[in-house]
Amino acid sequence: MFAESTSSEPSARGAEAVDAAIARGVDLDGSPIPADKLALYNQVMALEASRKRSGVTNSMRSRIVRIGAKHIERETLNKMLLEADFAPLKPKEIAFYYGDR
């Protein structure tokens, strides 16, 4: 179990913090996000929201790879994917996320 924060102060961690800051139109440091940047972000997110999905497990795997590659060594992530019955890392994912490390 993860501990829940009881503070009324917005957290500066995790995707939810970023989404909340964008919704408020302010960066995590409290500075305003320029209107043109917000408009472009909202335009692209609206396109993404209307895109037909291929399935939840495909989306889960994509998120695991995209985020996991930032935090987990390649061989370990690949092993974790296989153990969870996901497809292993593809050569293009390895090149993109682990290219010159």
C-alpha positions as CSV (number, residue, x, y, z in Angstrom):
1,M,0.0,0.0,0.0
2,F,1.1,3.5,-0.7
3,A,0.6,6.3,1.9
4,E,-1.8,9.0,0.8
5,S,-0.8,12.6,1.3
6,T,-3.1,14.6,3.7
7,S,-1.5,17.9,2.9
8,S,-3.6,20.6,1.2
9,E,-0.5,21.7,-0.6
10,P,-0.4,20.4,-4.2
11,S,2.3,17.8,-4.7
12,A,5.0,18.5,-7.3
13,R,5.4,14.8,-8.0
14,G,3.9,12.4,-10.5
15,A,1.8,12.7,-13.6
16,E,-1.2,13.9,-11.6
17,A,0.7,16.9,-10.4
18,V,1.6,17.9,-13.9
19,D,-2.1,17.4,-15.1
20,A,-3.3,19.5,-12.2
21,A,-0.8,22.3,-12.9
22,I,-1.8,22.3,-16.5
23,A,-5.5,22.5,-15.6
24,R,-4.7,25.5,-13.4
25,G,-2.6,27.1,-16.1
26,V,0.5,27.3,-13.9
27,D,3.8,25.5,-13.8
28,L,4.9,23.5,-10.8
29,D,6.9,26.5,-9.6
30,G,3.7,28.6,-9.7
31,S,4.7,30.6,-12.7
32,P,2.0,31.1,-15.4
33,I,2.0,28.8,-18.5
34,P,1.8,31.0,-21.6
35,A,-1.6,30.9,-23.3
36,D,-0.2,29.8,-26.7
37,K,1.5,26.8,-25.1
38,L,-1.7,25.9,-23.2
39,A,-3.8,26.2,-26.4
40,L,-1.4,24.0,-28.4
41,Y,-1.3,21.4,-25.6
42,N,-5.1,21.4,-25.3
43,Q,-5.5,21.1,-29.1
44,V,-3.1,18.0,-29.3
45,M,-4.7,16.4,-26.2
46,A,-8.2,16.8,-27.8
47,L,-6.9,14.9,-30.8
48,E,-5.5,12.2,-28.6
49,A,-8.7,11.9,-26.6
50,S,-10.7,11.2,-29.8
51,R,-8.2,8.6,-31.1
52,K,-9.6,5.1,-31.2
53,R,-7.9,2.7,-28.8
54,S,-6.6,-0.7,-29.7
55,G,-6.9,-2.1,-26.2
56,V,-6.0,-1.5,-22.6
57,T,-3.1,-4.0,-22.4
58,N,-1.4,-2.3,-25.4
59,S,-1.7,1.1,-23.7
60,M,-0.4,-0.4,-20.4
61,R,2.6,-1.9,-22.1
62,S,3.4,1.4,-23.9
63,R,3.2,3.3,-20.7
64,I,5.4,0.7,-18.9
65,V,8.0,0.9,-21.6
66,R,8.0,4.7,-21.9
67,I,8.1,5.4,-18.2
68,G,10.0,2.3,-17.1
69,A,12.9,3.1,-19.5
70,K,13.5,6.3,-17.5
71,H,14.0,4.4,-14.3
72,I,14.8,0.8,-15.1
73,E,17.8,-0.7,-16.7
74,R,17.1,-2.3,-20.1
75,E,17.6,-6.0,-19.3
76,T,15.6,-5.7,-16.1
77,L,12.7,-4.0,-17.8
78,N,12.7,-6.6,-20.6
79,K,12.7,-9.4,-18.0
80,M,9.8,-7.7,-16.1
81,L,7.8,-7.4,-19.3
82,L,8.3,-11.0,-20.1
83,E,7.4,-12.1,-16.6
84,A,4.2,-10.1,-16.8
85,D,3.4,-11.8,-20.1
86,F,3.9,-8.7,-22.2
87,A,5.9,-8.7,-25.4
88,P,9.6,-8.0,-24.9
89,L,11.2,-4.7,-25.8
90,K,11.3,-4.2,-29.6
91,P,14.5,-3.2,-31.3
92,K,13.1,0.3,-32.1
93,E,12.1,0.8,-28.5
94,I,15.6,-0.2,-27.3
95,A,17.2,2.2,-29.8
96,F,14.9,5.0,-28.9
97,Y,14.9,4.7,-25.1
98,Y,18.3,3.2,-24.5
99,G,20.3,4.3,-27.6
100,D,23.5,5.8,-26.3
101,R,23.5,5.0,-22.6
